[in-house]
Each structure stands twice: as structure tokens, then as C-alpha cells.
Amino acid sequence: MSPVLRLTGVVREVARLSPSFVRISLGGRGFEHLGPEGATLDQRIKIVIPNDGHPVPSSVLEADDWYAAWLSLPEIERGHLRTYTARLVRGEGADRRLVVDFVLHGSDGSPGSPGSPGSGDSGGACGPAATWAAAARLGDRIGVLAPRRGHEDGFGGIEFAPGDARRLLFCADETALPAVASILESLPVNAEGVAVVEVPTAADFLDFAIPPGVAMHWIARGERPRGWASVATFRAECGLTAVGADTSAGARAGVGFEADDDVWETPVFSSSGETLDRQQPRDEPVGVDETYAWVAGDSATVKTIRRMLVGELGMPRRQVAFMGYWKHEVGS
């Protein structure tokens, strides 16, 4: 049985969480088989957004070689394939729901710019996923590719693997907030660590359960350059010299932002082709007395923090996960 569950999701609920976030609950035929069984953590899923006036290509998505079949469709018929995080999976039977939190994008092509939902995708003026989410109504449909319940290992898509790490470090922007929120909610009550989350405005500080031993730093970006305030806060929490929120200060301190190329580096994969640490088995868990870092968001910020943790602090690869969810001016 395939670990990939291919479904047509029907919008069952829509809730505006804040100026930059809308929560959409999906259900429908076959959702009783939806995984994961336990906490969603940073579980990645695929969604297919149909073009206006066209249905979800359901029959194609149900094919064994669905991706090739989907690509063979005329562009207007196949819609847009995007990767998102499963914020929650809840309910049983016919009431089982997939909950996805969408960032409403800004007119400058970057996620979450205040007051301008629905833009920023592949260099275009308007991202299809954010546009769809901003206008979603009960009964609307999208394609969903997610793990089959009981077959999650075959699907993959979860990077958070802290083992028995004593201290957890998180740094994220708004695109990674759904994953961070899901992870924090799943932690034991005695978990310790730091979470730095940068969002467009203070109105985007969302409410969810956080263990008392995890220090939560919310940062409202406002008009400041993307990532600078969160990097400075993260550096301070790691015991490194803080830098100012301007590029000249960052350059003087040697921690300027790197180019926002794709970055996805975990203990078992490197998008740059970097050799994996052969001194540590890939499946060896992080030790109880060690720190584990999970960093996700725009690629430029992620690469800057990678250089800080790996280059300045010397953290080994098995203790870190760096994920560039998007590049500036290329939204979701």
C-alpha cells in the first residue's frame, strides 16, 4: 500500500487568526486514513491549487505515477503544486481534518507584508496558494498529498529529530511558525530551550501551548530588514556578541547575510552537496547533554544562522536542521 495518500480536500472551516495568517481545515472522502498518527511536528505535505474555473485534477493525482501524469496536463488544468506544513490532524472517521495555516503574502513578493494578502510566488505578482487561502470559502476544493495513517515512515517529511537533547533552539519566520507551533505543543512539560520567531506585526503573535522551560521571543518585524532582529536575538541567546539591525553593523561584525540560495541541511541531507559527518552514524540520536537546533524560514536568514551555529559555535551536523522554506521574492 502506498504511503502517500492522495485526496481532494474540501474546505470545512476558515478562520482568520491574525492579519498575516488564515487557518483552513480540510476534510472529505478518504480523510479517515490521513496521518500522521501522533504529533504532526514539522510534517510537510503537498497541496495542489486549481486554477480559477478548473477542478482539482483528482483522477490524475490518484494515478500510481501521479507526478508524471500531473506534469503531462496542460498548465491551465494542472494548477499549482506547493509544499506546506500540516499544522494539525484531528478527529476520527468522517470528522478527521487536516488543518493548514497559510501565510497571507504581501505586495512586495515576501510573505506576510502587512495589509497586502495574496502575493509573492515564483516572481509573479500574486501567489496562487496565498491568493486561494485569502479567498477560501466552505466547500472549496484543493488537492492534498499527505502521509497515509500507519505508513508515515514511508512518506517522510519530518525533520525534527532532537533525540534526548537537553536544550532545544528554534529560529523561524512566519512561514515556519506553523511547524514551530506544532513542535512546541508536542514537547514534554520539562523541555528547555529558546524559540525566536519573527512575524510581520505584533498582531501576528499567535497563542499556543509552550513548555514553561522554553523562552519564547516574539519579534514584530515592522519596517526593519527581514531577519536582522531575529538573528541578533538568537545570537544573544547563544552567548554570542549581538549585532545591530542594519547591514553595515552586520558586515562589521562578520555576520552579514549570505546570498539566499536554496539551503536544506539536516543530519542526513545537504542541498549544497556537503559531505555528511562520517564520524557520526546518520541514525545516532542527539545526546542527553547536548543542544539541538531547528532553524527554518527564508534562505538568507537560515544560511546566516547556519554559519553562526556551525562556523562560530562548532555544532556538529547531527545536532542541527537548517531548512530554507523560501527565497526572497519567491513566496509559497
C-alpha positions as CSV (number, residue, x, y, z in Angstrom):
1,M,0.0,0.0,0.0
2,S,1.3,3.4,-0.9
3,P,2.4,5.6,2.0
4,V,1.2,8.6,0.0
5,L,-2.5,9.5,0.5
6,R,-3.8,11.4,-2.5
7,L,-7.0,13.2,-1.7
8,T,-9.4,16.0,-2.7
9,G,-9.7,18.3,0.3
10,V,-12.9,20.1,0.9
11,V,-12.8,23.3,3.0
12,R,-14.8,22.7,6.2
13,E,-13.7,25.7,8.2
14,V,-11.9,29.0,7.6
15,A,-10.6,31.1,10.5
16,R,-8.6,34.3,10.2
17,L,-6.0,34.0,13.0
18,S,-4.3,37.4,12.5
19,P,-3.5,39.9,9.8
20,S,-1.0,37.5,8.3
21,F,-2.5,34.1,8.9
22,V,-5.6,32.2,7.9
23,R,-6.4,28.7,9.2
24,I,-8.1,26.3,6.8
25,S,-9.5,22.9,7.9
26,L,-9.9,20.3,5.2
27,G,-11.9,17.1,5.1
28,G,-13.6,14.8,2.7
29,R,-13.7,11.3,1.4
30,G,-10.6,9.3,2.4
31,F,-9.5,11.6,5.2
32,E,-10.1,8.9,7.8
33,H,-6.9,7.4,6.5
34,L,-4.9,10.6,6.9
35,G,-1.7,10.6,9.0
36,P,0.4,11.2,10.9
37,E,-0.9,9.1,13.8
38,G,0.7,11.3,16.5
39,A,2.1,14.8,16.7
40,T,2.5,16.5,13.3
41,L,5.7,18.2,14.3
42,D,7.1,19.8,11.1
43,Q,5.3,17.3,8.8
44,R,5.5,18.5,5.2
45,I,2.6,17.9,2.8
46,K,1.8,18.8,-0.8
47,I,-1.2,20.7,-2.0
48,V,-2.5,21.3,-5.5
49,I,-4.2,24.7,-6.0
50,P,-6.5,24.6,-9.1
51,N,-6.7,27.5,-11.4
52,D,-9.8,29.6,-11.5
53,G,-12.6,27.8,-13.3
54,H,-10.9,24.4,-13.3
55,P,-11.4,21.5,-10.9
56,V,-8.8,19.7,-8.9
57,P,-7.2,17.1,-11.2
58,S,-8.3,14.3,-8.8
59,S,-8.1,11.4,-11.3
60,V,-4.5,12.3,-12.2
61,L,-3.4,12.6,-8.6
62,E,-4.8,9.1,-7.9
63,A,-2.6,7.6,-10.6
64,D,0.4,5.5,-9.5
65,D,2.8,7.7,-11.3
66,W,0.8,10.8,-10.3
67,Y,3.6,13.4,-10.7
68,A,4.4,12.5,-14.3
69,A,0.7,12.4,-15.0
70,W,0.2,15.7,-13.4
71,L,3.1,17.3,-15.4
72,S,1.6,15.9,-18.6
73,L,-1.5,18.0,-18.1
74,P,-1.8,21.5,-19.8
75,E,-0.6,24.1,-17.3
76,I,-4.1,25.6,-17.0
77,E,-5.5,22.3,-16.0
78,R,-2.9,21.0,-13.6
79,G,-2.9,24.1,-11.3
80,H,0.0,24.7,-8.8
81,L,1.8,22.3,-6.6
82,R,3.1,23.7,-3.3
83,T,4.6,22.4,-0.1
84,Y,3.1,23.3,3.3
85,T,3.2,22.2,6.9
86,A,0.4,20.1,8.5
87,R,-0.4,22.3,11.5
88,L,-2.8,19.8,13.0
89,V,-4.5,16.5,12.2
90,R,-7.5,15.9,14.4
91,G,-10.8,14.0,14.6
92,E,-11.7,10.5,13.6
93,G,-13.6,8.8,10.8
94,A,-15.7,11.2,8.7
95,D,-14.7,14.0,11.0
96,R,-11.0,13.7,10.5
97,R,-9.5,17.0,9.5
98,L,-6.2,18.4,8.1
99,V,-5.5,21.9,9.4
100,V,-3.2,24.1,7.5
101,D,-2.2,27.7,8.5
102,F,-1.5,29.8,5.4
103,V,0.6,33.0,5.4
104,L,-1.1,35.8,3.5
105,H,1.6,37.4,1.4
106,G,2.5,41.0,0.7
107,S,2.6,43.1,-2.4
108,D,6.4,43.2,-2.4
109,G,6.6,39.5,-3.0
110,S,7.5,38.5,0.5
111,P,5.4,36.5,3.0
112,G,3.3,38.4,5.4
113,S,3.8,42.0,4.4
114,P,1.1,43.9,6.4
115,G,-2.2,44.6,4.7
116,S,-1.5,43.1,1.3
117,P,-2.6,39.4,1.3
118,G,-2.1,37.1,-1.6
119,S,1.2,37.9,-3.4
120,G,4.7,36.7,-3.9
121,D,5.0,33.4,-5.8
122,S,7.8,32.5,-8.3
123,G,8.5,36.1,-9.0
124,G,4.9,36.8,-10.0
125,A,2.6,39.4,-8.7
126,C,0.3,37.1,-6.8
127,G,1.0,33.7,-5.3
128,P,-1.7,31.1,-6.0
129,A,-1.7,29.4,-2.6
130,A,-1.9,32.7,-0.6
131,T,-4.5,34.0,-3.1
132,W,-6.6,30.9,-2.8
133,A,-6.3,30.9,1.1
134,A,-7.3,34.5,1.3
135,A,-10.5,33.9,-0.7
136,A,-11.3,30.4,0.5
137,R,-14.9,29.6,1.3
138,L,-16.7,26.5,2.7
139,G,-16.9,23.8,0.0
140,D,-13.9,25.0,-2.0
141,R,-11.5,22.1,-3.1
142,I,-7.8,21.6,-3.3
143,G,-5.6,18.5,-3.9
144,V,-3.8,17.0,-0.9
145,L,-0.8,14.6,-0.8
146,A,-0.1,13.6,2.7
147,P,1.1,10.5,4.7
148,R,-1.2,7.5,5.0
149,R,-2.0,6.7,8.6
150,G,0.2,3.9,9.8
151,H,2.7,4.4,6.9
152,E,4.3,7.7,8.0
153,D,7.8,6.4,7.8
154,G,7.4,5.7,4.1
155,F,6.2,9.2,3.4
156,G,8.9,11.1,5.3
157,G,8.6,14.9,5.5
158,I,9.5,15.3,9.2
159,E,13.0,16.8,10.0
160,F,12.6,17.5,13.8
161,A,14.7,14.8,15.5
162,P,16.2,16.1,18.8
163,G,16.7,12.7,20.4
164,D,17.4,13.3,24.1
165,A,18.9,16.7,23.7
166,R,19.0,18.7,26.9
167,R,18.4,22.1,25.2
168,L,16.4,23.0,22.1
169,L,16.9,26.1,19.9
170,F,14.4,27.3,17.4
171,C,14.6,30.2,15.0
172,A,11.8,30.8,12.4
173,D,9.9,33.3,10.4
174,E,6.2,33.4,9.7
175,T,6.4,30.6,7.0
176,A,7.9,28.2,9.6
177,L,5.6,29.3,12.5
178,P,3.1,26.5,11.9
179,A,5.9,23.9,12.2
180,V,7.4,25.6,15.3
181,A,4.0,25.9,17.0
182,S,3.2,22.2,16.3
183,I,6.6,21.1,17.7
184,L,6.4,23.3,20.8
185,E,2.9,21.9,21.6
186,S,4.3,18.4,21.4
187,L,7.2,18.8,23.8
188,P,7.2,17.4,27.3
189,V,6.4,19.8,30.1
190,N,10.0,19.7,31.3
191,A,11.5,20.7,27.9
192,E,14.1,23.5,28.0
193,G,15.2,25.9,25.3
194,V,14.7,29.0,23.3
195,A,12.4,29.9,20.4
196,V,12.8,33.0,18.3
197,V,10.0,33.7,15.9
198,E,9.9,36.7,13.6
199,V,6.5,37.7,12.2
200,P,5.3,40.8,10.3
201,T,3.4,42.6,13.1
202,A,2.7,42.2,16.9
203,A,-0.9,41.2,15.9
204,D,0.6,38.0,14.5
205,F,1.8,36.8,17.9
206,L,-0.3,33.6,18.0
207,D,-1.5,31.8,21.1
208,F,-0.4,28.1,21.6
209,A,0.9,25.9,24.4
210,I,4.6,26.4,25.2
211,P,6.5,24.4,27.9
212,P,7.4,26.8,30.8
213,G,11.1,26.0,30.3
214,V,11.2,27.3,26.7
215,A,11.8,31.0,26.5
216,M,9.6,32.4,23.7
217,H,10.9,35.5,21.9
218,W,8.3,37.0,19.5
219,I,9.7,39.7,17.1
220,A,7.5,42.0,15.2
221,R,9.5,42.9,12.0
222,G,7.6,46.0,11.1
223,E,9.8,48.1,8.8
224,R,13.1,46.5,9.8
225,P,15.0,44.4,7.4
226,R,13.9,40.8,7.3
227,G,15.7,38.5,9.7
228,W,18.1,41.0,11.4
229,A,16.3,41.3,14.7
230,S,15.8,37.6,15.0
231,V,19.4,36.9,14.2
232,A,20.6,39.4,16.8
233,T,18.2,37.8,19.4
234,F,19.3,34.3,18.5
235,R,23.0,35.3,18.7
236,A,22.5,36.7,22.2
237,E,20.7,33.6,23.4
238,C,23.6,31.5,22.1
239,G,26.0,33.7,24.1
240,L,27.5,35.4,21.0
241,T,28.0,39.1,20.5
242,A,24.8,40.9,19.4
243,V,24.8,42.9,16.2
244,G,22.8,45.8,15.1
245,A,19.7,45.6,12.9
246,D,21.4,47.2,9.9
247,T,23.5,45.6,7.2
248,S,26.6,47.7,7.9
249,A,26.7,46.6,11.5
250,G,26.3,43.0,10.5
251,A,29.1,43.3,8.0
252,R,31.5,44.9,10.5
253,A,30.7,42.0,12.9
254,G,31.3,39.4,10.3
255,V,27.8,38.1,10.4
256,G,26.3,39.7,7.3
257,F,23.6,37.8,5.5
258,E,24.6,35.3,2.9
259,A,23.0,35.1,-0.6
260,D,19.6,33.5,-0.4
261,D,20.4,30.4,-2.4
262,D,18.5,27.2,-1.6
263,V,19.5,25.7,1.8
264,W,18.3,22.4,3.3
265,E,20.7,20.7,5.6
266,T,19.9,18.0,8.1
267,P,21.9,15.2,9.6
268,V,21.1,13.0,6.5
269,F,20.8,15.5,3.6
270,S,22.7,18.6,2.3
271,S,21.3,20.6,-0.6
272,S,24.8,22.0,-1.2
273,G,26.3,18.5,-1.6
274,E,28.3,19.0,1.5
275,T,29.8,15.7,2.8
276,L,27.9,14.3,5.7
277,D,29.7,13.9,9.0
278,R,31.1,10.3,8.7
279,Q,32.2,10.3,12.3
280,Q,28.6,10.0,13.4
281,P,26.1,7.4,12.2
282,R,23.2,9.0,10.5
283,D,20.7,7.5,12.8
284,E,22.6,8.2,16.1
285,P,20.4,10.3,18.3
286,V,21.5,13.6,19.8
287,G,22.9,13.0,23.3
288,V,21.1,14.0,26.5
289,D,23.7,16.7,27.4
290,E,23.7,18.3,24.0
291,T,21.9,21.1,22.2
292,Y,19.7,20.6,19.2
293,A,18.9,23.5,16.8
294,W,15.9,23.7,14.3
295,V,16.1,26.7,12.0
296,A,13.6,27.4,9.2
297,G,12.4,30.4,7.1
298,D,13.8,32.5,4.3
299,S,17.0,31.0,2.9
300,A,19.2,34.1,3.6
301,T,18.4,34.1,7.3
302,V,18.8,30.4,7.6
303,K,22.2,30.4,6.0
304,T,23.3,33.2,8.3
305,I,22.3,31.2,11.4
306,R,23.9,28.1,9.9
307,R,27.2,29.9,9.7
308,M,26.8,31.1,13.3
309,L,26.0,27.7,14.8
310,V,28.3,25.5,12.7
311,G,31.0,28.0,11.9
312,E,31.2,30.1,15.1
313,L,30.0,27.6,17.7
314,G,31.1,24.4,16.0
315,M,27.9,22.5,16.4
316,P,28.1,19.1,14.6
317,R,25.7,18.4,11.8
318,R,23.8,15.7,13.8
319,Q,22.6,18.4,16.2
320,V,21.1,20.8,13.6
321,A,18.4,21.1,11.0
322,F,18.5,24.1,8.6
323,M,15.6,24.5,6.2
324,G,15.2,27.3,3.7
325,Y,11.4,27.3,3.2
326,W,11.5,30.1,0.6
327,K,13.7,32.7,-1.1
328,H,13.0,36.4,-1.0
329,E,10.6,37.4,-3.8
330,V,9.7,33.7,-4.2
331,G,6.7,33.0,-2.0
332,S,4.6,30.0,-1.4
